[in-house]
Amino acid sequence: MRFFTQHISAAIGALGEFQRRLTSNLMTTTVIGIALALPAIFILALDNLAEISQDWDGTPSANLYLERTLSEPEQAALQTQIDELAGITGSILIGAEQGKTTFAERTGMAEMLNLLEENPFPAVIQATPVSTLAPNEVAELVNQLADLPGVEDVRLDQTWLQRLQTIVELASRATGLIGALLAIAVVLVVGNTIRLDIENRRSEIEIMKLIGGTDAFVRRPFVYAGFWHGLIGGMLAWILSAIVITVIARPANRLAGLYDSGFALSGPWLADGLTIVATGVLLSLTGAWVAVTQHLRRIEPGEGT
Amino acid sequence: MIRFHGVAKRYPGGNDALRGISFEVTQGEMVFVTGPSGAGKSTLLRLIPLLERPTRGSVIVNDVNLSTLTRRRIPYLRRSIGMIFQDHRLLPDRSVFDNVALPLVIAGFEHKETQRRVRAALDKVGLLERERSDPATLSGGEQQRVGIARAVVSRPPILLADEPTGNLDPALSEEIMRLFEQFNRVGVTLIIASHDHALVERLGYRRVHLTDGALA
């Protein structure tokens, strides 16, 4: 109980100190807010993008090029075998002759084809995977199809999806790195603020120690100061990222519309916001803790007086 | 209560503040440490609450040899010792009441009890009506009395005062000494460092005289 009330009073006291130097403290928290908001915005945008590639409705069809040695009954048997696979909704068999005819019709190169002694087209089975498959599940399915006897090669019409995934992966790595750097920045900013705070209140700390304040007691207001910086900075980051996302949501959605995508950018709501705030508090507490452990022990009433 | 045994203190740089001092202060005693400035009076007082550690010898407070005391235990030692300084050492940005309440806040006293004890201490030094004041608005004598109220508010068995009347005129000095006598009468052990020989002599308590870091 006594422990509890001491913490409450330290927390309130630290808030009072925060308010006493409001301007400079608000500047510090704004720096924290911006440093947290930047990676938060990128992470949210990437989360949104990653969602598109997950629930993308235009699942690509896989084209299976069959070996030429396969007879027509064998091709039909293979199609039945593929239709029975889990993850395949259906398939179309395009025979070698049909393929040649279609090509000739579309390109008008029938005469050129006739010059060839052999039909250059293999038979193809166009298989459609289940639309709910995740990208990695699709890839797994493709491998499975390629391993079937009589299948020479499998091509998945998904370059667009792969490019998007690669871009998302690249961007999320970059965001991760930038986020880590900014996290370090937050720790240092808070650490430095608390260090200055400790220097400003040196005589107060000395007096506290002089009349029997334990290390924990002396430390507490500074750690709580870090807590408040993180909390306020984190809330600011939440607000900033919500504003930014709201501002860019409309053009982003219009762009998505141009690509026939149902993609809609959504902002940081409760769970994301709480994560941002919690991250801010955690980083600031770390910064405060570093400053306190480095500087507080050195201030002793016995030295230099 | 307090025992010095062959205590020496050498500061970095080779300055010997104390050169092997032994003496004892029994419980309920009021002792003056006198001597010219630089004789080691402050150092002697500072060894008791472990503001300094001796280079040699041992200091024993309340049957505890201070050399065995770990860093973590020091705050609890200091809570049993009230300290009064020539420069008061008050927090300028807190009211008189908050300054006096500090030792109780540190010790985790409950709010009501804190209020009661702070008022009692301020009443004792005659500053009850100034509890809401800023320390800077008080006179030197009043500030010193706030410092005394802070030192006694947690009712420590030992009081140390380092030149408590150094900046005060004779009448105010006399007043402060009367306060100390009152505390002594209720059983508090006091050690007071002072170079005001005239005053000390007139009061007639036991004296420990220091010259150049040694007992004379």
Interface residues (C-beta under 8 A of the other chain):
Chain A: R2 F3 T5 Q6 S9 S203 E204 E206 I207 M208 K209 L210 I211 G212 G213 T214 D215 F217 E300 P301 G302
Chain B: R46 P49 L50 L51 E52 R72 P75 Y76 L77 R78 R79 M83 R89 L90 L91 L102 P103 V105 I106 A107 G108 E110 R150
